[in-house]
Amino acid sequence: MVTAMKVNYAGTIPISTLDWTGKAAVTIFFRGCPLRCPYCQNHPYLEGPSLVELDFVKEKIKTSKPFVSAVVFSGGEPLMQEAIIPLAEFAKSIGLLVGVHTNGCYPERVAELVERKLVDKLFVDIKAPLDNPELYGKVAGFETYRVADIRPSRTPEEITAAVTKTIEIADTRGMELELRTTVIRNLIGNEKEIFLISAWISKHVKNKGVTYVLQQGIPEHSLQKDLRKTRILEREELFELGEIAKSFLEKVRIRTKEEGEEVI
């Protein structure tokens, strides 16, 4: 007997204008993630099953359809789950655009979505310079949680190789692509690190119209408790980092609690 595919489901935002700039979208959150980023605000979604039928999630998408032009799959890490394929098929069948928020650890699933024309835009995290696996691993929680039950399921070298491959697939196929770095004081996102990330993007991404976004990390609900009292980067500090990125890249934006999204 064939077992029906299920979704490890975390929740839905029926109408969001924040998850895909310029579009109203229904956002579906998946449970599970191979990483344990210390600053993660969605850490309640990282573990544990909450299995629902595919039709349950399809109905959530269908209910929002009159009010949105897109669906965004987020998490957690949506590409961990095979169910994203039939859900993307369903969204396309009812005329919605499909966006995916991903940490980049599943290039093989990105390739399938792209090959089958089931995704319109990818939003890929670059958590640290990709040519520095040690730092990337630290930001992904490898150092903090490696001896715990919730340690990341990938090595730093595997993570950076997968993210690089994901970006390469999207870039070579001409996908609309947004790359993002979440900046947390004293963890990731100082001037040198943003310089190195921006230089890497400029060198390795052929599409010079790629958008790079610096996101203001909000530490107060972080997975790692000792980060929760970290002072948030001010909008002016993030703007200065954006100007460093702008010296390499054409399209740079910052996202802050104070001013929302701004073009540098």
DADAVEN-V58063 format. One line per field, one symbol per residue. phi: phi as a letter, one per 20 degrees, with the letter a starting at -180 (. if undefined). psi: psi as a letter, one per 40 degrees, with the letter a starting at -180 (. if undefined). burial: I if it has 16 or more other C-alpha atoms within 10 Angstrom, else O. A space follows every 50 residues. Layout:
BEGIN
phi->???
psi->???
burial->???
END
This chain:
BEGIN
phi->.eeffcdeddqcdfbcddebgnceceddddenaedcggegeeffefcneb ecfgfffgfffffegfdcdbddecalcfffdfffffffgfgffdnefccc ebenecfffggfffgeldcdbdddfdfagfecgffgfffenfffdfddfd fgecfgfffffffgfgffffffemffcddccedcgmdbofgfffgfffff fgfdefffefeddedffdffdfgeffefdfffffgffffffffffffdcf dcccccffcmecee
psi->hhhhhihghdihhdhhedehheihihhhhiiiieighdehefdeediiig hiiddddddddddedeeieihhhaaahdedhdeddddddddddeeiihih hieeegdddddddddefehdhhhhhgeiheegdddddddeedddedeief iieiidddddddddddddddddefihhhhihhhhhedifidddddddddd dddehdheeihhhhhhhgedfidhdeeeehhihiddddddddddddedid hhiihiddebhih.
burial->OOOOOIIIIIIIOIIIOOIIOOIIIIIIIIIIIIIIIIIIIOIOIIOOOO OOOIOOIOOIIIOIIOOIIIIIIIIIIIIIIOIIIOIIIIIIOOOIIIII IIIIIIIOIIIOIIOOOIIIIIIIIIIIIIOOIIIIIIIIIIIIIOOOOI IIOIIIOOIIIIIIIIIIIIIOOOIIIIIIIIIIIOOIIOOOOIIIIIIO IIOOIOIOOIIIIIIIIIIIOIIIOOIIOOOIIOIOOIIOIIIIIIOIIO IIIIIIOOOOIOOI
END
